[in-house]
Amino acid sequence: MHVKMVASLGPSAQSPELVERMASLGVRGFRINFAHGGPRLWDRLVENVRSAEEKIGKPLALIGDLVGPSIRVGVLEEPVVLNPGGKARFVYAEKAEGGREAVIPLPIRRFFEALEEGDILVMDDGRVRLRVTEVSGSEVVVEALTPARISSRKAVVVLGKDLGLPAITMKDLHDIEYAIARGFDYISLSYVREPDDMRVLRDIVRRKGGGQALAAKIENRSAVENLPGIVEEADLVIVARGDLGMNYGLEEIPALQERIVEETRRRGKPVVVATQILESMINSPAPTRAEVTDVYVAVAQGVDAVMLTGETAIGRYPLEAVRWLRRIIRRAEASARIPRYKPMDGRWAYAHSAVEAAEALGAKMLLAYSVNGTLPPKLAASRPLPPVAVGTASERIARRLATLWGLEPIYIGASGYEEGLERLEKLLCSTGGLSIGDLVVETYRVGEESRVAIKRMMNCGST
């Protein structure tokens, strides 16, 4: 498959066996949401991913998802369930006191300072709406406009208001340190509002000694308004449709997704679509027809990866969700017409020429060797049809490339580009990826010089 699969880990997907089975089915990235659990749980999940990586022999990307300036309820012993017209009370607290019904703790002072009577609160990916009826110090009374089931750590959006929370919280700082220490490959920032948010995150990561790639989650109005600048500052863009649906009308989400994907792809950056991909499979062993169509549309737009969230993190059928996603992607790739965009810089233009050469010649495969990981994303941005095998001496780079369109990163120790390509050829010959007589296009960059070579495999390992 060209389009990669990413799965979120959680209560339903935390056993080593299940993570390994998902990786065997083609999942190439695993997300850990720092809004839930803590280091003890995360340690187990990280170990499971690295164990699966070793067993299947494929690099797997670990994505750490920061909470960012989100508003989340505290800890509830039991979910608060409301019918339309029912009332509940938000209180400034981390945890609800026992015995108090319809009380929702929320440990952010600014939330209570900014609310006014008549404000609308949106939760659960836009499905829950609450109207503020009373504001009094550290308590807010709300009336349910829709059926509601509110559980611990769920996000809350105040419709039409930016509460001015810092882009990076104290919790985020601790989680960044954790992600760096445990060798995560991507750090994802939630509720990005402007390019400076990504610059601040990059500066923090570098000062703390990390080299992680940074993902920007586009999920609010400010991010959409500042999209071009945010894309430029990010290494990866995630279309977070759940929170977009809490900031915009649901009917606006398809057009927003199309715009975000197009803007990101035009700039040669990788893009992932997430949230409610196969939402019904949280409780059902098969998706709906509408969900199948939704995945098809994302593939046709040319996304690098599709991310499962609740389907694998808390769903009853995590493995079935992965199987269905793989099946839909494969079918969509066989028939969808995926748009391509003209390169916007010299490195991308060079990569694009290598892709065009491979396709024009009907090459069996495009081979690349990368030292610093800058060329392969540009190859992926050109949406190549032939398989692209990328050799690298860096496990970190191999893992980072694992979620990009059409790339098959392979860890190969080598002292230089020529040796790296030679070893890559031999490995592919030994595993059946290449055979005598196959035509390949090879590309790499030495200093300021970019090279493309066309080769016929004569002895499968020599040329």
C-alpha positions as CSV (number, residue, x, y, z in Angstrom):
1,M,0.0,0.0,0.0
2,H,1.1,3.5,-0.7
3,V,-1.1,5.1,2.0
4,K,0.1,4.1,5.5
5,M,-2.0,3.2,8.6
6,V,-1.5,4.7,12.0
7,A,-3.2,3.3,15.2
8,S,-3.8,4.9,18.6
9,L,-2.9,2.8,21.6
10,G,-5.1,2.6,24.7
11,P,-7.0,0.2,26.9
12,S,-8.1,-1.9,23.9
13,A,-4.7,-2.0,22.3
14,Q,-2.0,-2.4,25.0
15,S,-1.0,-6.0,24.9
16,P,2.3,-6.9,23.1
17,E,0.5,-9.6,21.0
18,L,-2.1,-7.1,19.7
19,V,0.4,-4.4,18.8
20,E,2.5,-7.0,17.0
21,R,-0.5,-8.3,15.1
22,M,-1.5,-4.7,14.0
23,A,2.1,-4.1,12.9
24,S,2.0,-7.3,10.9
25,L,-1.1,-6.1,9.2
26,G,0.7,-3.0,8.0
27,V,0.3,-0.4,10.8
28,R,3.5,1.7,10.5
29,G,2.8,4.3,13.2
30,F,1.5,4.1,16.7
31,R,0.1,7.1,18.6
32,I,0.1,7.6,22.4
33,N,-2.2,10.3,23.6
34,F,-0.6,12.1,26.6
35,A,-4.0,13.3,27.7
36,H,-4.7,9.8,29.1
37,G,-2.7,7.5,31.4
38,G,0.8,8.3,32.7
39,P,4.4,7.2,32.4
40,R,3.9,3.8,33.8
41,L,1.3,2.9,31.1
42,W,3.2,4.7,28.4
43,D,6.3,2.8,29.2
44,R,4.5,-0.5,28.5
45,L,3.1,0.8,25.2
46,V,6.5,2.1,24.1
47,E,8.1,-1.3,24.9
48,N,5.3,-3.1,23.0
49,V,5.9,-1.0,19.9
50,R,9.7,-1.5,20.0
51,S,9.2,-5.3,20.6
52,A,6.8,-5.5,17.6
53,E,9.3,-3.6,15.5
54,E,12.0,-6.1,16.3
55,K,9.8,-9.1,15.6
56,I,8.4,-8.0,12.2
57,G,11.7,-6.4,11.1
58,K,10.1,-3.1,10.0
59,P,10.6,0.4,11.4
60,L,7.6,1.7,13.4
61,A,7.0,5.4,14.2
62,L,6.0,6.4,17.7
63,I,3.9,9.6,17.9
64,G,3.5,11.4,21.2
65,D,0.4,13.5,21.2
66,L,0.7,16.6,23.6
67,V,-2.4,17.9,25.2
68,G,-1.6,21.5,24.3
69,P,-3.9,24.4,25.2
70,S,-7.0,22.2,25.4
71,I,-9.7,22.3,28.0
72,R,-10.5,18.9,29.4
73,V,-12.7,17.8,32.2
74,G,-11.1,16.3,35.3
75,V,-11.6,12.8,36.8
76,L,-15.1,11.4,37.1
77,E,-15.9,8.2,39.0
78,E,-18.9,7.6,36.7
79,P,-19.9,9.4,33.4
80,V,-22.4,12.2,33.7
81,V,-25.4,11.4,31.5
82,L,-27.9,14.1,30.5
83,N,-31.0,14.3,28.4
84,P,-31.9,17.4,26.5
85,G,-33.0,20.0,29.0
86,G,-31.0,18.3,31.8
87,K,-28.6,20.4,33.9
88,A,-25.1,19.9,35.2
89,R,-22.6,21.9,37.1
90,F,-19.0,22.5,36.1
91,V,-16.8,23.1,39.2
92,Y,-13.1,24.2,39.5
93,A,-11.6,20.9,40.6
94,E,-9.4,18.0,39.4
95,K,-11.8,15.4,40.6
96,A,-15.5,15.3,41.4
97,E,-16.5,14.8,45.1
98,G,-18.2,11.5,45.8
99,G,-21.9,11.6,46.1
100,R,-22.5,14.7,44.0
101,E,-24.6,14.0,41.0
102,A,-24.2,15.9,37.7
103,V,-21.1,17.6,38.8
104,I,-18.2,17.9,36.3
105,P,-14.8,18.8,37.6
106,L,-12.6,21.0,35.3
107,P,-9.2,22.1,36.7
108,I,-8.6,25.3,34.5
109,R,-9.3,28.6,36.2
110,R,-9.4,30.5,32.9
111,F,-12.4,28.5,31.8
112,F,-14.5,29.9,34.6
113,E,-13.2,33.4,34.2
114,A,-14.0,33.6,30.5
115,L,-17.5,32.1,30.4
116,E,-20.7,34.1,30.1
117,E,-24.3,33.3,30.2
118,G,-25.5,32.0,26.8
119,D,-22.1,30.6,25.8
120,I,-22.3,27.2,24.0
121,L,-20.0,24.4,25.1
122,V,-19.3,21.7,22.6
123,M,-17.9,18.2,23.4
124,D,-17.6,14.6,22.0
125,D,-16.5,15.7,18.5
126,G,-19.4,18.0,18.1
127,R,-22.2,15.6,19.1
128,V,-22.7,17.2,22.6
129,R,-23.8,20.8,23.1
130,L,-24.4,22.5,26.4
131,R,-25.7,26.1,27.0
132,V,-24.3,28.1,29.9
133,T,-27.2,29.3,32.1
134,E,-25.4,30.5,35.2
135,V,-21.9,31.7,36.0
136,S,-20.8,32.1,39.6
137,G,-17.1,32.3,40.6
138,S,-15.7,28.8,40.3
139,E,-19.0,27.1,39.2
140,V,-20.9,27.1,35.9
141,V,-24.4,25.7,35.4
142,V,-25.1,24.3,31.9
143,E,-28.3,22.9,30.2
144,A,-28.0,20.1,27.7
145,L,-29.1,20.9,24.2
146,T,-28.4,17.4,23.0
147,P,-28.1,14.0,24.7
148,A,-24.8,13.9,26.5
149,R,-22.5,11.4,28.1
150,I,-19.5,13.1,29.7
151,S,-16.6,11.1,31.0
152,S,-13.1,11.8,32.4
153,R,-10.6,13.8,30.4
154,K,-13.0,14.7,27.6
155,A,-12.2,17.9,25.7
156,V,-14.5,21.0,25.9
157,V,-14.7,23.8,23.3
158,V,-16.3,27.2,24.0
159,L,-17.9,27.9,20.7
160,G,-16.5,31.1,19.1
161,K,-14.0,31.9,22.0
162,D,-10.3,31.5,22.4
163,L,-9.5,31.5,26.1
164,G,-5.9,32.6,25.5
165,L,-4.3,29.5,27.1
166,P,-0.5,29.1,26.6
167,A,0.5,27.0,23.6
168,I,2.7,24.8,25.7
169,T,1.6,23.9,29.3
170,M,3.6,22.7,32.2
171,K,2.2,19.2,31.6
172,D,3.3,19.5,28.0
173,L,6.9,20.3,29.2
174,H,7.0,17.1,31.3
175,D,5.5,15.1,28.4
176,I,8.1,16.5,26.0
177,E,10.9,15.4,28.3
178,Y,9.3,12.0,28.5
179,A,9.0,11.7,24.7
180,I,12.6,12.7,24.2
181,A,13.9,10.3,26.9
182,R,11.9,7.4,25.4
183,G,12.9,8.0,21.8
184,F,9.6,9.0,20.3
185,D,9.8,9.8,16.6
186,Y,7.2,12.5,16.4
187,I,5.8,15.0,18.9
188,S,2.4,16.3,18.0
189,L,1.0,19.6,19.3
190,S,-2.7,19.9,19.8
191,Y,-4.7,23.1,19.2
192,V,-2.0,24.8,17.2
193,R,-3.1,28.4,16.6
194,E,-0.2,30.1,14.7
195,P,3.2,29.3,13.3
196,D,4.9,30.6,16.4
197,D,3.4,27.7,18.4
198,M,5.4,25.3,16.3
199,R,8.5,27.4,16.5
200,V,8.2,27.5,20.3
201,L,7.8,23.7,20.4
202,R,10.8,23.1,18.2
203,D,12.9,25.4,20.3
204,I,11.9,23.6,23.5
205,V,12.6,20.2,21.9
206,R,16.0,21.2,20.7
207,R,17.0,22.9,24.0
208,K,16.1,19.7,25.8
209,G,18.3,17.7,23.5
210,G,15.7,16.1,21.3
211,G,15.6,15.8,17.5
212,Q,12.0,14.7,17.1
213,A,10.0,15.6,14.0
214,L,7.0,17.9,14.9
215,A,3.4,17.4,13.9
216,A,0.8,20.2,13.9
217,K,-2.8,19.2,14.6
218,I,-5.2,21.4,12.7
219,E,-8.4,21.5,14.8
220,N,-9.5,25.1,15.4
221,R,-10.4,28.3,13.5
222,S,-7.1,30.0,14.2
223,A,-5.1,27.1,12.8
224,V,-7.2,27.1,9.6
225,E,-6.8,30.9,9.2
226,N,-3.0,30.6,9.7
227,L,-2.7,27.3,7.8
228,P,0.1,28.2,5.2
229,G,2.5,29.4,7.9
230,I,1.8,26.5,10.2
231,V,2.4,24.0,7.4
232,E,5.8,25.6,6.7
233,E,6.8,25.2,10.3
234,A,5.6,21.6,10.8
235,D,7.2,18.4,9.6
236,L,3.8,16.7,9.5
237,V,0.3,17.9,9.5
238,I,-2.7,16.1,11.1
239,V,-6.2,16.9,10.0
240,A,-7.9,16.4,13.5
241,R,-11.5,16.2,12.4
242,G,-13.0,15.6,15.8
243,D,-12.1,19.0,17.2
244,L,-12.7,20.7,13.9
245,G,-16.2,19.4,14.2
246,M,-16.5,21.2,17.5
247,N,-15.3,24.5,16.1
248,Y,-17.1,24.4,12.8
249,G,-20.5,23.1,11.5
250,L,-20.2,19.5,10.7
251,E,-21.3,20.2,7.1
252,E,-18.1,22.3,6.7
253,I,-15.6,19.5,7.7
254,P,-15.3,17.8,4.2
255,A,-14.4,21.1,2.5
256,L,-12.0,21.9,5.4
257,Q,-10.3,18.5,5.1
258,E,-9.9,19.0,1.3
259,R,-8.4,22.4,1.9
260,I,-5.9,21.3,4.6
261,V,-4.8,18.3,2.6
262,E,-4.3,20.3,-0.6
263,E,-2.4,23.1,1.2
264,T,-0.1,20.7,2.9
265,R,0.6,18.6,-0.2
266,R,1.2,21.7,-2.4
267,R,4.0,22.6,0.0
268,G,5.5,19.1,-0.1
269,K,4.7,18.2,3.5
270,P,3.2,14.9,4.7
271,V,-0.4,14.9,5.9
272,V,-2.5,12.5,8.0
273,V,-6.3,12.4,8.3
274,A,-7.6,11.4,11.8
275,T,-10.7,10.9,13.9
276,Q,-13.9,9.0,13.2
277,I,-12.3,7.1,10.4
278,L,-14.2,3.9,11.2
279,E,-16.1,5.3,14.3
280,S,-18.9,2.7,14.3
281,M,-16.3,0.0,14.7
282,I,-15.8,1.0,18.3
283,N,-18.8,-1.2,18.9
284,S,-19.3,-3.0,15.6
285,P,-17.2,-5.6,13.8
286,A,-17.8,-3.9,10.4
287,P,-17.9,-0.3,9.2
288,T,-20.7,1.6,7.6
289,R,-20.9,2.3,3.9
290,A,-20.5,6.0,4.7
291,E,-17.2,5.3,6.6
292,V,-15.9,3.2,3.7
293,T,-16.6,6.1,1.4
294,D,-14.9,8.5,3.8
295,V,-11.7,6.5,3.7
296,Y,-11.9,6.3,-0.1
297,V,-12.1,10.1,-0.3
298,A,-9.0,10.6,2.0
299,V,-7.0,8.1,-0.2
300,A,-8.2,9.9,-3.3
301,Q,-7.0,13.2,-1.9
302,G,-3.5,11.7,-1.6
303,V,-3.0,11.7,2.1
304,D,0.2,10.0,3.4
305,A,-1.6,8.1,6.2
306,V,-4.9,7.5,7.8
307,M,-5.1,7.4,11.6
308,L,-7.4,5.3,13.7
309,T,-8.1,6.8,17.2
310,G,-11.0,5.4,19.3
311,E,-11.4,2.4,17.0
312,T,-8.1,0.9,18.3
313,A,-7.6,2.8,21.6
314,I,-11.0,2.0,23.2
315,G,-12.9,0.0,20.7
316,R,-14.1,-3.6,21.0
317,Y,-12.7,-4.6,17.6
318,P,-9.2,-3.0,17.2
319,L,-7.8,-5.7,15.0
320,E,-10.9,-5.8,12.8
321,A,-10.7,-2.0,12.4
322,V,-7.1,-2.3,11.1
323,R,-8.1,-5.1,8.7
324,W,-11.0,-3.1,7.3
325,L,-8.9,0.0,6.9
326,R,-6.2,-1.9,5.0
327,R,-8.9,-3.5,2.8
328,I,-10.5,-0.1,1.9
329,I,-7.1,1.6,1.3
330,R,-6.1,-1.2,-1.1
331,R,-9.3,-0.9,-3.1
332,A,-9.2,2.8,-3.2
333,E,-5.6,2.9,-4.4
334,A,-6.6,0.6,-7.3
335,S,-9.1,3.0,-8.7
336,A,-8.7,6.5,-7.2
337,R,-7.1,9.3,-9.3
338,I,-4.7,11.0,-6.9
339,P,-3.8,14.6,-7.8
340,R,-0.1,15.6,-8.0
341,Y,1.4,19.1,-7.4
342,K,4.3,20.9,-9.0
343,P,7.4,21.1,-6.9
344,M,7.9,24.3,-4.9
345,D,11.7,24.0,-4.3
346,G,14.8,22.7,-5.9
347,R,15.1,19.5,-3.8
348,W,11.6,18.5,-4.4
349,A,12.1,19.2,-8.2
350,Y,15.1,16.9,-8.2
351,A,13.1,14.2,-6.3
352,H,10.2,14.6,-8.7
353,S,12.5,14.1,-11.7
354,A,13.7,10.8,-10.3
355,V,10.1,9.7,-9.8
356,E,9.2,10.7,-13.3
357,A,12.2,8.8,-14.7
358,A,11.2,5.6,-12.8
359,E,7.6,5.8,-14.0
360,A,8.5,6.7,-17.6
361,L,10.9,3.7,-17.8
362,G,8.5,1.3,-16.0
363,A,11.1,0.7,-13.4
364,K,10.5,-2.2,-10.9
365,M,11.6,0.0,-8.0
366,L,13.0,3.4,-7.1
367,L,16.0,3.1,-4.7
368,A,17.3,5.8,-2.5
369,Y,19.9,6.1,0.2
370,S,19.6,8.8,2.8
371,V,21.9,10.0,5.5
372,N,19.9,12.9,7.0
373,G,16.4,12.0,5.9
374,T,15.7,15.2,3.8
375,L,15.3,13.6,0.3
376,P,12.8,10.8,1.0
377,P,9.9,13.0,2.1
378,K,10.3,14.9,-1.3
379,L,10.1,11.5,-3.1
380,A,7.0,10.7,-1.2
381,A,5.5,14.2,-1.9
382,S,5.7,13.3,-5.6
383,R,3.4,10.4,-5.0
384,P,5.5,7.8,-6.9
385,L,3.7,4.7,-8.3
386,P,6.6,2.3,-8.2
387,P,7.7,1.0,-4.8
388,V,10.4,3.2,-3.1
389,A,13.0,1.5,-1.0
390,V,15.0,3.9,1.2
391,G,18.1,2.7,2.9
392,T,19.5,4.6,5.8
393,A,22.0,4.0,8.6
394,S,19.8,5.8,11.1
395,E,17.0,3.9,12.9
396,R,15.6,7.3,13.9
397,I,15.3,8.3,10.2
398,A,13.9,5.0,9.2
399,R,11.1,5.2,11.8
400,R,10.3,8.8,10.9
401,L,9.9,7.8,7.2
402,A,7.7,4.8,8.0
403,T,4.4,6.7,7.9
404,L,5.1,8.5,4.5
405,W,3.4,7.7,1.3
406,G,4.9,4.7,-0.6
407,L,8.2,4.6,1.3
408,E,9.7,1.4,2.6
409,P,12.5,2.5,4.9
410,I,15.2,-0.1,5.5
411,Y,17.9,0.1,8.2
412,I,21.3,-0.5,6.5
413,G,24.6,0.3,8.0
414,A,26.9,2.0,5.5
415,S,29.7,4.5,5.4
416,G,28.4,6.4,2.3
417,Y,25.9,6.6,-0.5
418,E,27.4,4.2,-3.0
419,E,28.0,1.5,-0.3
420,G,24.5,2.1,1.0
421,L,22.9,1.6,-2.4
422,E,25.0,-1.5,-3.0
423,R,23.9,-3.0,0.3
424,L,20.3,-2.1,-0.4
425,E,20.4,-3.8,-3.7
426,K,21.8,-7.0,-2.2
427,L,19.3,-7.0,0.6
428,L,16.4,-6.6,-1.9
429,C,17.8,-9.4,-4.1
430,S,18.1,-11.7,-1.1
431,T,14.5,-11.1,0.0
432,G,13.0,-11.4,-3.5
433,G,12.2,-7.7,-3.9
434,L,14.5,-7.5,-6.9
435,S,15.5,-10.1,-9.5
436,I,18.0,-10.4,-12.4
437,G,16.8,-8.3,-15.3
438,D,14.8,-5.8,-13.2
439,L,15.2,-2.1,-14.1
440,V,15.7,0.3,-11.2
441,V,16.2,4.0,-10.8
442,E,18.6,5.0,-8.0
443,T,19.0,8.4,-6.4
444,Y,21.0,10.1,-3.8
445,R,22.7,13.4,-3.0
446,V,26.3,14.1,-2.3
447,G,26.9,17.6,-1.0
448,E,25.3,19.9,-3.5
449,E,25.3,17.3,-6.2
450,S,22.2,15.2,-6.8
451,R,22.4,12.0,-8.8
452,V,20.0,9.8,-10.6
453,A,21.1,6.5,-12.1
454,I,19.3,4.0,-14.3
455,K,20.4,0.4,-13.8
456,R,19.5,-3.1,-15.0
457,M,20.1,-5.8,-12.4
458,M,22.5,-8.1,-14.2
459,N,23.7,-10.3,-11.3
460,C,21.2,-9.1,-8.7
461,G,23.6,-7.3,-6.4
462,S,26.0,-6.0,-8.9
463,T,25.4,-3.9,-12.0
